[in-house]
Amino acid sequence: MDIVRLSERLMGMKDEVWLRHANPWSVWTRVLTPLPLMALAIWSRAWIGSWAWVAVGVVLVWTWINPRAFSRPKTFESWSAQGVLGERVWLRYQDKIAAHHIRMAKALAYVSGLGLLPFAYGLWAYDLGFTFLGVVVISGGKMWFVDRMAWIWSDFLRDGGSLEDLAAGT
């Protein structure tokens, strides 16, 4: 099982949760808040000691709540909604996705993963520059991945796929 499917399982991403996550508010708050909040929570160990674990827990809870916190969008025409739907295609129909998309999506996952190195070092050393670099690399890789997923969604629709095809068990 790859990391994306494991993440989907851990997050409890069922069909309705995915549709709610397609709300642009969900996507953008998911991009803009967890990493900076996690950095602040981990850095807070300098000010509040072991209570920093509570702050880390709050960030993890927010990360889990986020895809559920917003209503299903009225349309799925926004770039962010198409990225979320493309990610569902990625998880469900990877055997039908063009090889160039698969190669690029995997490369972008590695780029984001590389951002963990400066992020972790920055958190350990209380170095704002490295922490910020890590956030930028992780988030930049993720945003480019979402863009690739939007492209996959477009190809899926062009090839006759539909929103209904993403329902569980199909």
Sequence and secondary structure as in RCSB ss.txt:
>XXXX:A:sequence
MDIVRLSERLMGMKDEVWLRHANPWSVWTRVLTPLPLMALAIWSRAWIGSWAWVAVGVVLVWTWINPRAFSRPKT
FESWSAQGVLGERVWLRYQDKIAAHHIRMAKALAYVSGLGLLPFAYGLWAYDLGFTFLGVVVISGGKMWFVDRMA
WIWSDFLRDGGSLEDLAAGT
>XXXX:A:secstr
  HHHHHHHHHT  HHHHHHHTSHHHHHHHHHSHHHHHHHHHHTHHHHGGGHHHHHHHHHHHHHHGGGSS   S 
S SHHHHHHHHHHHHHH GGGS HHHHHHHHHHHHHHHHTHHHHHHHHHHT HHHHHHHHHHHHHHHHHHHHHHH
HHHHHHHHTT  GGGGSTT 
